[in-house]
Amino acid sequence: MANQITTASRVLNAEMIANLASDAISSQPRRIQELLLTSKSEQTFSGLLAQQMSNFEPLVLSKAGDPNSGSVLLEFKGKDYKRKTSNGVKNSRNFHDISIANEQGEFEVIIENKFWYHFDGCKGKKNPKPEKGIRQQIEGDIFKIKQTLGGDPYGKKGFLLLNIVTPGDITVFPSSYRKDHEVVFKRTSGDMKLYRSQGLQGVLSVLEHFDENTNSSSSIQSHSLKNGGFIDFICIQIELS
């Protein structure tokens, strides 16, 4: 079993993932950065991070013939599960945003990727609260990671990566999100530092509900982009045992 553990599984931690995610975005041209921050495309963010990971030599990924090497997979199916619905018990397929598998095809690392705007963390005029879907989605992703990697956690790691963003041109928010942004922008009197801080703290307050599901490995990386936008990466490691 020990020979099956990839280098990536041994060395990856929350700080490394947050740094690689930051590098993946900051290395893009200014106009591409702006497109990314307005896209709300988790799949694109996952693809850019996967590419950055593959090119990061210490992880030893995609090295043919090296038993310590792993393969990076996107939107790959893990272990399915059953869930109760109003129409009875249904089978649910379990896909993971980013996975690293060993040469035996076994998952050793899973990274679930989430994308929210800063205003999602502090919605409301007078009593700001995080968007309720944040907690629901985090809970769902933790369950999915444990479903696939649970049992024998030896040589396995699961991570949750949250991308909290605000584009440089705040007038280009998609119409479905613009009202929520405007309420928060007005409440913070257009102070972008306060706007960003309140949004980030709101998301962090949601994560506090999951302390028992996470270990001490966590990281926050903040980056101001060339277009005037900004992005905060929060990465936490999930407790599998």
NORGINOR-V958950 format. One record per residue. N is the residue number from 1. PHI is phi in whole degrees, -180 to 180 (none if undefined). Layout:
# NORGINOR-V958950
n = (N N)
phi = (PHI PHI)
This chain:
# NORGINOR-V958950
n = (1 2 3 4 5 6 7 8 9 10 11 12 13 14 15 16 17 18 19 20 21 22 23 24 25 26 27 28 29 30 31 32 33 34 35 36 37 38 39 40 41 42 43 44 45 46 47 48 49 50 51 52 53 54 55 56 57 58 59 60 61 62 63 64 65 66 67 68 69 70 71 72 73 74 75 76 77 78 79 80 81 82 83 84 85 86 87 88 89 90 91 92 93 94 95 96 97 98 99 100 101 102 103 104 105 106 107 108 109 110 111 112 113 114 115 116 117 118 119 120 121 122 123 124 125 126 127 128 129 130 131 132 133 134 135 136 137 138 139 140 141 142 143 144 145 146 147 148 149 150 151 152 153 154 155 156 157 158 159 160 161 162 163 164 165 166 167 168 169 170 171 172 173 174 175 176 177 178 179 180 181 182 183 184 185 186 187 188 189 190 191 192 193 194 195 196 197 198 199 200 201 202 203 204 205 206 207 208 209 210 211 212 213 214 215 216 217 218 219 220 221 222 223 224 225 226 227 228 229 230 231 232 233 234 235 236 237 238 239 240 241)
phi = (none -62 -70 -85 -74 -77 -59 -58 -65 -72 -101 -64 -144 -62 -64 -63 -65 -62 -67 -66 -64 -63 -63 -62 -85 -67 -81 -81 -59 -54 -70 -69 -57 -65 -61 -64 -73 -99 -78 53 -102 -63 -62 -68 -60 -65 -64 -67 -67 -61 -64 -64 -65 -63 -91 -92 -53 -59 -83 50 -110 58 -104 -59 86 -96 -65 -88 -85 -117 -117 -90 -122 -112 49 -103 -78 -99 -86 -70 -150 -108 -137 -85 -131 -65 -105 105 -81 -120 -83 -120 -84 -116 -107 -117 -61 -135 -134 -121 -113 -83 -70 -86 81 -97 -70 -116 -134 -130 -124 -97 -114 -127 -134 -136 -84 -60 -67 -63 -84 -151 -72 118 -80 -114 -121 -61 -138 -67 -53 -62 -66 -62 -64 -63 -72 -63 -59 -65 -70 -62 -61 -62 -62 -67 -62 -84 -99 -66 93 -98 -83 -58 74 -124 -142 -125 -133 -119 -113 -107 -108 -110 -131 -142 -71 -67 -99 -76 -84 -103 -55 -53 -55 -69 -110 -63 -63 -62 -62 -63 -63 -70 -62 -69 -63 -94 56 72 -81 -67 -66 -69 -55 -67 -62 -66 -65 -64 -64 -65 -65 -62 -66 -68 -62 -61 -72 -116 -55 -72 -99 -126 -102 -76 -83 -148 -154 -123 -120 -115 -145 -96 -97 -62 -86 96 -80 -149 -146 -117 -107 -118 -123 -130 -95 -88 -77 -91 -83)
